């Protein structure tokens, strides 16, 4: 046994028996959680460099680690993992070199990318002349009397 998930509300421990485990509602999953709010293929546990990692597989209700929603995370012993609304504490002995691997930088990808909704980024080169003229236009805009009227109208009680 490579570790176990202990249900926070009580119940039988779930053994982590292999280095890669699929969690979901289907009977074909390594860890079957038979709850309506758990997706058929909800998430995956993987043992890498002595640490367990969890990765959401595009589930409807997501995963959390220590109360924080994430798409993937390196787990340390004692972390609370929430799959949909079901919380477990992970227990295992670290077999790596002792330093937890760095998680992906939170801001390295857009939310659209993380959700799988952004296929690719397109970089459009804007000619230097266009950039400077658009900047000049924005900088040269001045408040008009209409702007003042609108601001006065908005501030009236």
Order of alpha helices (4+ residues) and beta strands (2+ residues): beta-beta-beta-beta-beta-beta-beta-beta-beta-beta-beta-alpha-alpha-alpha
